[in-house]
Amino acid sequence: MKTPQMSLWALLLAGVVLPGCNDHQETRTTVYENGTCERKIVVDNDDAKTWPTRPFPLPSMGSRWDTSRIAPDTSHHGVRWCYAKTFPSFDALQQEYAHSGDSSHFAVRVSLEKRFRWFYTYYDYQETYGRFTVDTLVDPRSVLSADDIHRYSMGDTDAVVGKKVEEWKDRNVFEVFFRRLTRDAEFSHGDTALAQDLRRGKEKFFQLFANDRNADSLRMHSSYRGTAAKMFNDEKGVTPEGVQALVEVGREIAGTSRFDILRPSIEPAVHEMIDFIMQDPTGKGDAGDFVNVLVLPGILISTNASSVKGAETEWHIGLHQLQLQEYIMSAESRTVNVWAFVISGLVGVALLGWLAISAGGKLGRRRIV
């Protein structure tokens, strides 16, 4: 299959500024041997007068978190908010995120398994950021391999994988348009045969949108070829010329002039595509910058963290990395149970002493005999 060379985003929204979210946030979690833990969240907010709104579920105003405003560095003109809370147990931290069902936030799940092994105690920590995207109409696996999805979600910037991701996003946008047309054909006009004809030509229809280097794809495939007719605009999404071009293309794709009955559906379908794009939480590009820092008791023995600084494990996550699958952060540490060594040593000494006394008694009895 030919790789799309121009995103539908650029085709439909040339000149339209998408709302971006230039988030920077650091979350620091510290787990202590006594069972308590501490969570601290620092976020930058451009507007010092408003409560921060972020994809990461933040404590609500009036919650039992300690909240303060910090003067940011000179490179930031807004304000830096800090949220901090000490939890009596890790279960209490788990409950903090257990009921986060707001679609404007990605789900956060945390877990900690503490395993006692006499001489050592092991701490297995896992934190998961849930998948966060509007692009759920097309399964990513229809375009990307499992390895592609994993690499992209872990921050791989390989150009080939990036192009596949753009194709998948384009297919989601096109799916909005295509579903509107087939739905109207079947249910508004009762023409199931037209809907089937469109489905047979679906891939050709998609390639028409996605495989052109310039925004003149419709002109090239309609009676407007060789003209300067504008196909899309910022006001209505699609121009009358664009509607006519799409009707002509639709006739060719479906192989029938019956496609003309869908002319009234063209403009609403294009609007639905634009609305769909505007709702994308990642905005244009790699919006969102999240740093997750974890400090576990004892010595770190394994992790999938981006970097390790002494006792700290650190993950750097871009919001775009949550488009294809959830992002799992894991780490394992080990503490030494000194008291277990002491008890084992005392028991060992006592056992050796008992063996020595027992052996000495047996030797004495043999001499008497």
C-alpha positions as CSV (number, residue, x, y, z in Angstrom):
1,M,0.0,0.0,0.0
2,K,1.2,3.4,-0.8
3,T,2.1,5.5,2.2
4,P,0.1,8.7,2.6
5,Q,2.3,11.7,1.9
6,M,-0.1,14.3,3.2
7,S,-2.1,14.1,6.4
8,L,-5.8,14.7,6.2
9,W,-5.2,17.1,9.0
10,A,-3.2,19.4,6.7
11,L,-5.7,19.0,3.9
12,L,-8.7,20.0,5.9
13,L,-7.2,22.4,8.4
14,A,-4.7,24.4,6.3
15,G,-4.5,27.7,8.1
16,V,-6.6,26.6,11.1
17,V,-4.8,26.7,14.4
18,L,-5.6,23.7,16.5
19,P,-5.7,24.3,20.3
20,G,-2.5,22.8,21.7
21,C,-1.6,21.8,25.2
22,N,2.0,22.6,26.0
23,D,1.9,20.7,29.3
24,H,4.9,20.1,31.5
25,Q,4.3,18.1,34.6
26,E,6.4,16.2,37.0
27,T,4.9,13.6,39.4
28,R,7.2,12.2,42.1
29,T,6.2,9.2,44.2
30,T,8.2,8.0,47.2
31,V,7.5,4.7,48.9
32,Y,8.8,4.2,52.4
33,E,9.6,0.9,54.2
34,N,7.0,1.7,57.0
35,G,4.2,1.3,54.4
36,T,3.5,5.0,53.9
37,C,4.0,6.8,50.6
38,E,4.1,10.4,49.4
39,R,3.0,11.8,46.0
40,K,4.0,15.3,44.8
41,I,2.7,16.7,41.5
42,V,4.2,19.9,40.0
43,V,2.5,21.5,36.9
44,D,3.1,24.6,34.9
45,N,0.1,26.7,34.1
46,D,0.2,29.6,31.6
47,D,-2.6,31.5,33.3
48,A,-1.9,32.3,36.9
49,K,-5.5,33.1,37.6
50,T,-7.1,29.8,36.6
51,W,-7.0,26.3,38.1
52,P,-4.8,24.0,35.9
53,T,-6.7,21.7,33.6
54,R,-4.6,18.8,32.4
55,P,-5.1,15.4,30.8
56,F,-3.4,13.9,34.0
57,P,-6.1,13.7,36.7
58,L,-5.1,16.4,39.2
59,P,-6.6,16.8,42.7
60,S,-9.7,18.9,42.7
61,M,-9.9,22.3,44.4
62,G,-10.7,21.9,48.0
63,S,-9.3,18.3,48.2
64,R,-7.1,17.2,51.1
65,W,-3.9,17.7,49.1
66,D,-1.6,20.4,50.1
67,T,-1.7,23.0,47.3
68,S,0.7,25.8,46.7
69,R,1.9,28.1,44.0
70,I,5.6,28.3,43.2
71,A,7.4,31.0,41.3
72,P,8.7,29.4,38.1
73,D,12.0,30.0,36.5
74,T,12.5,33.0,34.2
75,S,11.8,30.9,31.0
76,H,8.2,30.4,32.1
77,H,5.7,33.3,32.3
78,G,2.8,31.6,34.1
79,V,2.7,29.9,37.5
80,R,3.8,26.6,38.8
81,W,1.4,24.7,41.0
82,C,2.4,22.0,43.5
83,Y,0.2,19.3,45.0
84,A,1.5,17.1,47.7
85,K,0.0,14.4,50.0
86,T,1.3,11.8,52.3
87,F,-0.7,8.5,52.3
88,P,-0.9,6.2,55.3
89,S,-0.6,3.2,53.0
90,F,-0.2,2.5,49.4
91,D,-3.8,1.2,49.2
92,A,-4.8,4.8,50.0
93,L,-2.9,6.1,47.0
94,Q,-4.5,3.4,44.8
95,Q,-7.9,4.6,45.9
96,E,-7.0,8.2,44.9
97,Y,-7.1,7.1,41.3
98,A,-9.5,4.2,41.4
99,H,-12.6,6.2,40.3
100,S,-11.1,8.5,37.7
101,G,-13.6,8.1,34.8
102,D,-13.5,11.5,33.3
103,S,-13.0,11.3,29.6
104,S,-11.0,14.6,29.6
105,H,-8.3,12.8,31.6
106,F,-6.3,9.6,30.9
107,A,-6.8,6.9,33.5
108,V,-4.0,6.4,36.0
109,R,-3.6,3.1,37.8
110,V,-0.9,2.4,40.5
111,S,0.0,-0.9,42.2
112,L,2.6,-2.1,44.6
113,E,3.3,-5.7,45.5
114,K,5.4,-6.2,48.6
115,R,7.0,-9.7,48.8
116,F,8.7,-10.9,52.0
117,R,11.5,-13.4,51.5
118,W,13.0,-13.6,55.0
119,F,16.4,-12.1,54.3
120,Y,15.0,-9.6,51.7
121,T,11.8,-7.8,51.0
122,Y,11.0,-7.0,47.4
123,Y,8.9,-4.1,46.1
124,D,7.2,-4.4,42.7
125,Y,5.8,-1.1,41.6
126,Q,3.7,-0.4,38.5
127,E,2.0,2.7,37.2
128,T,-0.1,2.7,34.1
129,Y,-1.2,5.7,32.0
130,G,-4.3,4.7,30.0
131,R,-4.7,5.1,26.3
132,F,-5.9,8.6,25.5
133,T,-7.1,9.5,22.0
134,V,-10.2,10.1,19.9
135,D,-8.8,7.9,17.2
136,T,-10.7,4.8,18.2
137,L,-12.6,4.2,15.0
138,V,-9.8,2.2,13.3
139,D,-7.8,-0.4,15.1
140,P,-4.1,0.6,15.1
141,R,-3.2,-3.0,14.4
142,S,-4.8,-2.7,10.9
143,V,-1.9,-0.4,10.0
144,L,0.9,-1.0,12.5
145,S,2.5,-4.2,13.8
146,A,2.7,-5.0,17.5
147,D,6.3,-4.1,17.4
148,D,5.6,-0.7,15.8
149,I,2.9,0.1,18.4
150,H,5.3,-0.8,21.2
151,R,8.2,1.2,19.8
152,Y,6.1,4.3,19.2
153,S,4.4,4.1,22.6
154,M,7.9,3.9,24.2
155,G,9.0,7.0,22.4
156,D,10.7,5.7,19.3
157,T,10.8,8.5,16.7
158,D,11.6,6.3,13.7
159,A,10.3,8.0,10.5
160,V,8.8,4.9,9.0
161,V,6.8,4.1,12.2
162,G,5.8,7.8,12.3
163,K,4.4,7.7,8.8
164,K,2.4,4.6,9.7
165,V,0.9,6.4,12.7
166,E,-0.1,9.4,10.5
167,E,-1.8,7.0,8.1
168,W,-3.7,5.4,11.0
169,K,-4.8,8.9,12.1
170,D,-5.8,9.7,8.6
171,R,-7.9,6.6,8.4
172,N,-9.7,7.5,11.6
173,V,-10.5,11.0,10.2
174,F,-11.7,9.5,6.9
175,E,-13.8,6.9,8.8
176,V,-15.9,9.7,10.2
177,F,-16.6,11.0,6.7
178,F,-17.2,7.6,5.2
179,R,-19.5,6.4,8.0
180,R,-21.7,9.4,7.5
181,L,-22.1,8.8,3.8
182,T,-22.9,5.0,4.1
183,R,-25.2,5.6,7.1
184,D,-27.2,8.3,5.1
185,A,-27.3,6.0,2.0
186,E,-28.7,3.1,4.0
187,F,-31.0,4.8,6.5
188,S,-31.9,8.2,5.1
189,H,-32.4,7.0,1.5
190,G,-32.8,3.3,2.0
191,D,-30.3,2.5,-0.7
192,T,-28.3,-0.4,0.7
193,A,-26.9,-1.2,-2.7
194,L,-25.2,2.2,-2.9
195,A,-23.8,1.7,0.6
196,Q,-22.3,-1.6,-0.5
197,D,-20.9,0.0,-3.7
198,L,-19.2,2.6,-1.5
199,R,-17.8,0.0,0.8
200,R,-16.2,-1.8,-2.1
201,G,-14.5,1.4,-3.2
202,K,-13.6,2.5,0.3
203,E,-9.9,2.1,0.0
204,K,-9.8,3.9,-3.3
205,F,-11.8,6.8,-1.7
206,F,-9.3,6.9,1.2
207,Q,-6.3,7.0,-1.1
208,L,-7.8,9.9,-3.0
209,F,-7.7,12.0,0.2
210,A,-4.4,10.7,1.6
211,N,-2.0,10.1,-1.3
212,D,-1.6,13.6,-2.8
213,R,1.4,15.8,-2.1
214,N,-0.8,19.0,-2.4
215,A,-4.3,20.0,-1.4
216,D,-5.5,19.7,-5.0
217,S,-6.5,16.1,-4.9
218,L,-10.2,16.7,-5.6
219,R,-9.4,19.1,-8.5
220,M,-7.2,16.5,-10.1
221,H,-10.0,13.8,-9.9
222,S,-12.9,16.0,-11.0
223,S,-14.0,18.5,-13.6
224,Y,-12.0,21.2,-11.8
225,R,-8.7,19.7,-13.0
226,G,-6.4,22.5,-14.2
227,T,-8.4,25.2,-12.4
228,A,-7.6,27.1,-9.2
229,A,-11.0,26.3,-7.6
230,K,-10.7,26.0,-3.9
231,M,-12.0,22.8,-2.4
232,F,-12.0,23.6,1.3
233,N,-12.3,26.8,3.4
234,D,-12.2,27.9,7.0
235,E,-15.9,29.0,7.2
236,K,-17.9,26.0,5.9
237,G,-15.2,23.4,5.8
238,V,-15.9,22.7,2.1
239,T,-16.7,25.0,-0.7
240,P,-19.6,24.5,-3.3
241,E,-16.9,23.5,-5.7
242,G,-15.5,21.0,-3.2
243,V,-19.0,19.5,-2.8
244,Q,-19.4,19.1,-6.5
245,A,-15.9,17.6,-6.8
246,L,-16.7,15.1,-4.1
247,V,-20.0,14.2,-5.8
248,E,-18.1,13.5,-9.0
249,V,-15.5,11.4,-7.2
250,G,-18.3,9.6,-5.3
251,R,-19.9,8.6,-8.6
252,E,-16.7,7.2,-9.8
253,I,-16.0,5.3,-6.6
254,A,-19.5,3.9,-6.3
255,G,-19.7,3.3,-10.0
256,T,-23.2,4.8,-10.2
257,S,-24.8,8.2,-10.5
258,R,-27.1,7.3,-7.6
259,F,-24.3,8.8,-5.4
260,D,-25.9,12.2,-6.2
261,I,-28.5,11.6,-3.5
262,L,-25.7,12.0,-1.0
263,R,-24.9,15.6,-2.1
264,P,-26.7,17.1,1.0
265,S,-24.5,14.8,3.2
266,I,-21.2,16.1,2.0
267,E,-20.9,19.3,3.9
268,P,-22.1,17.8,7.3
269,A,-19.7,14.9,6.8
270,V,-16.8,17.3,6.2
271,H,-17.8,19.2,9.3
272,E,-17.8,16.0,11.3
273,M,-14.3,15.3,10.2
274,I,-13.1,18.7,11.2
275,D,-14.9,18.5,14.6
276,F,-13.2,15.1,15.1
277,I,-9.8,16.5,14.4
278,M,-10.4,19.5,16.7
279,Q,-11.2,17.1,19.6
280,D,-7.9,15.3,19.4
281,P,-6.2,15.8,22.8
282,T,-2.7,15.6,21.3
283,G,-3.3,18.8,19.2
284,K,-0.8,19.2,16.4
285,G,2.2,17.1,17.1
286,D,3.8,16.0,20.4
287,A,1.8,18.1,22.8
288,G,2.2,17.2,26.5
289,D,5.3,16.5,28.5
290,F,5.0,14.3,31.5
291,V,7.9,13.2,33.9
292,N,7.2,10.5,36.4
293,V,9.8,10.0,39.1
294,L,9.7,7.1,41.5
295,V,11.8,6.4,44.7
296,L,11.5,2.9,46.1
297,P,13.0,1.6,49.4
298,G,16.3,-0.2,49.1
299,I,18.3,-1.0,46.0
300,L,16.8,-0.9,42.5
301,I,17.1,-4.2,40.8
302,S,15.0,-3.8,37.6
303,T,13.0,-1.1,35.7
304,N,11.8,0.0,32.3
305,A,12.5,3.6,33.2
306,S,13.9,6.1,30.7
307,S,16.7,6.9,33.1
308,V,18.0,6.1,36.5
309,K,19.6,8.6,38.8
310,G,20.8,7.0,42.0
311,A,17.7,5.8,43.9
312,E,15.4,7.6,41.5
313,T,13.8,6.1,38.4
314,E,12.5,8.5,35.8
315,W,10.1,8.2,32.9
316,H,9.6,10.9,30.2
317,I,6.2,10.5,28.4
318,G,4.7,12.6,25.6
319,L,1.0,12.7,25.4
320,H,1.2,11.4,21.8
321,Q,2.6,8.1,23.2
322,L,-0.8,7.3,24.7
323,Q,-2.5,7.2,21.3
324,L,-1.9,3.6,20.4
325,Q,-1.8,1.8,23.8
326,E,-1.5,2.3,27.5
327,Y,1.9,3.2,28.9
328,I,3.2,0.9,31.7
329,M,6.0,2.0,34.0
330,S,7.5,-0.7,36.3
331,A,10.3,-0.9,38.8
332,E,11.5,-3.4,41.4
333,S,13.7,-2.9,44.4
334,R,15.0,-4.9,47.3
335,T,15.6,-4.1,50.9
336,V,17.8,-6.1,53.3
337,N,16.0,-7.4,56.4
338,V,18.9,-6.9,58.9
339,W,16.9,-8.4,61.8
340,A,16.5,-11.7,59.7
341,F,20.3,-11.9,59.4
342,V,20.7,-11.3,63.1
343,I,18.1,-13.9,64.1
344,S,19.5,-16.4,61.6
345,G,23.0,-15.7,63.0
346,L,21.9,-16.2,66.6
347,V,20.0,-19.4,65.7
348,G,23.0,-20.6,63.8
349,V,25.3,-20.0,66.7
350,A,22.9,-21.6,69.1
351,L,22.6,-24.6,66.8
352,L,26.4,-25.0,66.5
353,G,26.6,-24.7,70.3
354,W,24.0,-27.4,70.8
355,L,25.7,-29.6,68.3
356,A,29.1,-29.1,70.1
357,I,27.5,-29.8,73.5
358,S,25.7,-32.9,72.2
359,A,28.9,-34.2,70.5
360,G,30.9,-33.6,73.7
361,G,28.3,-35.5,75.8
362,K,28.4,-38.5,73.5
363,L,32.2,-38.5,73.6
364,G,32.2,-38.5,77.4
365,R,29.9,-41.4,77.7
366,R,32.1,-43.5,75.4
367,R,35.1,-42.8,77.6
368,I,33.3,-44.0,80.7
369,V,32.3,-47.2,79.0
